[in-house]
Amino acid sequence: MIRYRGFPSRLPSSDFHFTIRRPNKSGATKLVKRERYADRRFADRRADEGFLRALWEYFGEESFERGNLDAGRLSWLLGREVEIVDDSFDPTDYEALLKINVGRAMVSFPSIFKGE
C-alpha cells in the first residue's frame, strides 16, 4: 500500500479522516458508490469538499493509486467527482487506479477551482 506523504490525514478541526494508518490485514475496505442526498449535514458536505480539495492539490488531473486514502471518503465521491481509470478495477485493491473527473468536480465543488 502506497502512503501519500504530505497528504492531509483529516479535515482540520474535525474527526473526518482522509487517510488510514496501516493496511487492513484482511484486505482493503471495498469502495462503493454512496448516494449523496440534498439533506446531508453541512459538516459532511464540508468534509467531501475538503477531501476533494486535498486530492486536487496533491494529484491534479493525474491518475493515482488508492493507497492509504480512506475508503469511506473516496466512496462519497466515487462515480461522480472521482472515477475509475481502467476496466480491471478491483474495489478491494490498494493499487486500484482512480482519477478526478475535473468537469464533474467543477460543477459539484466550484470553490475548489476558483481558488477560494
CYANA upper distance limits for C-alpha pairs under 8 A (distance plus 0.5 A):
  1 MET  CA     23 PRO  CA      7.24
  1 MET  CA     67 GLY  CA      5.54
  1 MET  CA     68 ASN  CA      6.98
  1 MET  CA     94 TYR  CA      6.15
  1 MET  CA     95 GLU  CA      7.44
  2 ILE  CA     65 GLU  CA      8.10
  2 ILE  CA     66 ARG  CA      8.48
  2 ILE  CA     67 GLY  CA      5.08
  2 ILE  CA     68 ASN  CA      6.75
  2 ILE  CA     94 TYR  CA      8.22
  2 ILE  CA     95 GLU  CA      8.34
  3 ARG  CA     67 GLY  CA      6.45
  3 ARG  CA     68 ASN  CA      5.81
  4 TYR  CA     67 GLY  CA      7.96
  4 TYR  CA     68 ASN  CA      7.40
  7 PHE  CA     54 ALA  CA      7.51
  7 PHE  CA     58 TYR  CA      7.37
  8 PRO  CA     18 PHE  CA      7.22
  8 PRO  CA     19 THR  CA      8.03
  8 PRO  CA     54 ALA  CA      7.49
  9 SER  CA     17 HIS  CA      6.48
  9 SER  CA     18 PHE  CA      5.55
  9 SER  CA     19 THR  CA      5.55
  9 SER  CA     20 ILE  CA      8.18
 10 ARG  CA     14 SER  CA      7.81
 10 ARG  CA     15 ASP  CA      7.43
 10 ARG  CA     16 PHE  CA      6.05
 10 ARG  CA     17 HIS  CA      4.61
 10 ARG  CA     18 PHE  CA      5.24
 10 ARG  CA     19 THR  CA      7.45
 11 LEU  CA     15 ASP  CA      7.56
 11 LEU  CA     16 PHE  CA      6.09
 11 LEU  CA     17 HIS  CA      7.02
 11 LEU  CA     18 PHE  CA      7.66
 11 LEU  CA     47 ALA  CA      6.91
 11 LEU  CA     50 GLY  CA      6.91
 11 LEU  CA     51 PHE  CA      7.92
 16 PHE  CA     47 ALA  CA      6.96
 17 HIS  CA     70 ASP  CA      7.37
 17 HIS  CA     73 ARG  CA      8.13
 18 PHE  CA     51 PHE  CA      7.03
 18 PHE  CA     69 LEU  CA      6.47
 18 PHE  CA     70 ASP  CA      5.71
 18 PHE  CA     73 ARG  CA      6.98
 19 THR  CA     68 ASN  CA      5.93
 19 THR  CA     69 LEU  CA      4.87
 19 THR  CA     70 ASP  CA      5.16
 20 ILE  CA     68 ASN  CA      5.80
 20 ILE  CA     69 LEU  CA      6.73
 20 ILE  CA     70 ASP  CA      6.21
 21 ARG  CA     68 ASN  CA      7.63
 22 ARG  CA     68 ASN  CA      7.89
 23 PRO  CA     27 GLY  CA      7.80
 23 PRO  CA     28 ALA  CA      7.34
 23 PRO  CA     68 ASN  CA      7.93
 24 ASN  CA     28 ALA  CA      6.26
 24 ASN  CA     29 THR  CA      8.10
 27 GLY  CA     92 THR  CA      7.07
 27 GLY  CA     93 ASP  CA      7.87
 28 ALA  CA     92 THR  CA      5.35
 28 ALA  CA     93 ASP  CA      6.36
 28 ALA  CA     94 TYR  CA      6.62
 29 THR  CA     71 ALA  CA      6.70
 29 THR  CA     91 PRO  CA      8.38
 29 THR  CA     92 THR  CA      6.26
 30 LYS  CA     71 ALA  CA      7.52
 30 LYS  CA     91 PRO  CA      5.56
 30 LYS  CA     92 THR  CA      5.09
 30 LYS  CA     93 ASP  CA      8.49
 31 LEU  CA     71 ALA  CA      6.29
 31 LEU  CA     72 GLY  CA      8.01
 31 LEU  CA     74 LEU  CA      7.71
 31 LEU  CA     75 SER  CA      6.03
 31 LEU  CA     78 LEU  CA      8.37
 31 LEU  CA     91 PRO  CA      5.43
 31 LEU  CA     92 THR  CA      7.18
 32 VAL  CA     75 SER  CA      5.83
 32 VAL  CA     78 LEU  CA      7.72
 32 VAL  CA     91 PRO  CA      7.87
 33 LYS  CA     75 SER  CA      5.69
 33 LYS  CA     76 TRP  CA      6.97
 33 LYS  CA     77 LEU  CA      7.86
 33 LYS  CA     78 LEU  CA      5.78
 33 LYS  CA     79 GLY  CA      6.66
 34 ARG  CA     75 SER  CA      6.23
 34 ARG  CA     76 TRP  CA      5.66
 34 ARG  CA     77 LEU  CA      8.17
 34 ARG  CA     78 LEU  CA      7.97
 35 GLU  CA     76 TRP  CA      7.63
 36 ARG  CA     40 ARG  CA      7.63
 36 ARG  CA     76 TRP  CA      7.52
 40 ARG  CA     44 ASP  CA      7.08
 40 ARG  CA     45 ARG  CA      7.36
 41 ARG  CA     45 ARG  CA      7.00
 42 PHE  CA     46 ARG  CA      6.60
 43 ALA  CA     47 ALA  CA      6.66
 44 ASP  CA     48 ASP  CA      6.82
 45 ARG  CA     49 GLU  CA      6.77
 46 ARG  CA     50 GLY  CA      6.55
 47 ALA  CA     51 PHE  CA      6.54
 48 ASP  CA     52 LEU  CA      6.66
 48 ASP  CA     73 ARG  CA      7.50
 48 ASP  CA     76 TRP  CA      7.73
 48 ASP  CA     77 LEU  CA      7.92
 49 GLU  CA     53 ARG  CA      6.51
 49 GLU  CA    109 PHE  CA      7.06
 49 GLU  CA    112 ILE  CA      8.22
 50 GLY  CA     54 ALA  CA      6.70
 51 PHE  CA     55 LEU  CA      6.72
 51 PHE  CA     73 ARG  CA      7.71
 52 LEU  CA     56 TRP  CA      6.56
 52 LEU  CA     81 GLU  CA      8.50
 53 ARG  CA     57 GLU  CA      6.63
 53 ARG  CA    112 ILE  CA      6.43
 54 ALA  CA     58 TYR  CA      6.51
 55 LEU  CA     59 PHE  CA      6.20
 55 LEU  CA     60 GLY  CA      7.51
 55 LEU  CA    100 ILE  CA      8.41
 56 TRP  CA     60 GLY  CA      4.99
 56 TRP  CA     61 GLU  CA      7.86
 56 TRP  CA    100 ILE  CA      7.98
 59 PHE  CA     63 SER  CA      7.79
 59 PHE  CA     64 PHE  CA      7.49
 60 GLY  CA    100 ILE  CA      8.05
 61 GLU  CA     99 LYS  CA      7.43
 61 GLU  CA    100 ILE  CA      6.73
 61 GLU  CA    102 VAL  CA      7.74
 62 GLU  CA     99 LYS  CA      6.96
 62 GLU  CA    100 ILE  CA      8.26
 63 SER  CA     85 VAL  CA      7.73
 63 SER  CA     97 LEU  CA      6.92
 63 SER  CA     98 LEU  CA      6.02
 63 SER  CA     99 LYS  CA      4.91
 63 SER  CA    100 ILE  CA      7.91
 64 PHE  CA     97 LEU  CA      5.95
 64 PHE  CA     98 LEU  CA      5.88
 64 PHE  CA     99 LYS  CA      6.67
 65 GLU  CA     94 TYR  CA      7.49
 65 GLU  CA     95 GLU  CA      5.61
 65 GLU  CA     96 ALA  CA      5.92
 65 GLU  CA     97 LEU  CA      5.09
 65 GLU  CA     98 LEU  CA      6.69
 66 ARG  CA     93 ASP  CA      8.31
 66 ARG  CA     94 TYR  CA      5.82
 66 ARG  CA     95 GLU  CA      6.26
 66 ARG  CA     96 ALA  CA      6.05
 66 ARG  CA     97 LEU  CA      6.80
 66 ARG  CA     98 LEU  CA      7.27
 67 GLY  CA     94 TYR  CA      5.39
 67 GLY  CA     95 GLU  CA      6.61
 67 GLY  CA     96 ALA  CA      8.46
 68 ASN  CA     94 TYR  CA      7.85
 69 LEU  CA     73 ARG  CA      8.42
 69 LEU  CA     74 LEU  CA      7.83
 70 ASP  CA     74 LEU  CA      6.78
 71 ALA  CA     75 SER  CA      6.41
 72 GLY  CA     76 TRP  CA      7.16
 73 ARG  CA     77 LEU  CA      7.57
 74 LEU  CA     78 LEU  CA      6.37
 74 LEU  CA     82 VAL  CA      8.09
 77 LEU  CA     81 GLU  CA      5.82
 77 LEU  CA     82 VAL  CA      5.98
 78 LEU  CA     82 VAL  CA      5.33
 78 LEU  CA     83 GLU  CA      6.34
 78 LEU  CA     84 ILE  CA      8.36
 79 GLY  CA     83 GLU  CA      5.66
 79 GLY  CA     84 ILE  CA      7.92
 80 ARG  CA    101 ASN  CA      7.64
 80 ARG  CA    104 ARG  CA      7.02
 80 ARG  CA    105 ALA  CA      8.12
 81 GLU  CA    100 ILE  CA      6.25
 81 GLU  CA    101 ASN  CA      5.54
 81 GLU  CA    102 VAL  CA      7.53
 81 GLU  CA    104 ARG  CA      6.04
 81 GLU  CA    105 ALA  CA      5.33
 81 GLU  CA    108 SER  CA      8.29
 82 VAL  CA     98 LEU  CA      7.10
 82 VAL  CA     99 LYS  CA      6.10
 82 VAL  CA    100 ILE  CA      4.99
 82 VAL  CA    101 ASN  CA      6.09
 83 GLU  CA     98 LEU  CA      6.17
 83 GLU  CA     99 LYS  CA      5.93
 83 GLU  CA    100 ILE  CA      6.69
 83 GLU  CA    101 ASN  CA      6.71
 84 ILE  CA     89 PHE  CA      7.42
 84 ILE  CA     97 LEU  CA      6.91
 84 ILE  CA     98 LEU  CA      5.26
 84 ILE  CA     99 LYS  CA      6.97
 85 VAL  CA     89 PHE  CA      8.16
 85 VAL  CA     97 LEU  CA      6.04
 85 VAL  CA     98 LEU  CA      5.71
 85 VAL  CA     99 LYS  CA      6.79
 86 ASP  CA     97 LEU  CA      7.54
 89 PHE  CA     96 ALA  CA      6.51
 89 PHE  CA     97 LEU  CA      7.82
 90 ASP  CA     96 ALA  CA      6.76
 91 PRO  CA     96 ALA  CA      7.61
100 ILE  CA    105 ALA  CA      7.92
101 ASN  CA    105 ALA  CA      6.54
102 VAL  CA    106 MET  CA      6.49
103 GLY  CA    107 VAL  CA      7.13
104 ARG  CA    108 SER  CA      6.76
105 ALA  CA    109 PHE  CA      6.15
105 ALA  CA    110 PRO  CA      7.76
106 MET  CA    110 PRO  CA      5.21
106 MET  CA    112 ILE  CA      8.06
106 MET  CA    113 PHE  CA      6.99
109 PHE  CA    113 PHE  CA      8.21
110 PRO  CA    114 LYS  CA      6.88
111 SER  CA    115 GLY  CA      6.92
111 SER  CA    116 GLU  CA      5.91
112 ILE  CA    116 GLU  CA      6.86
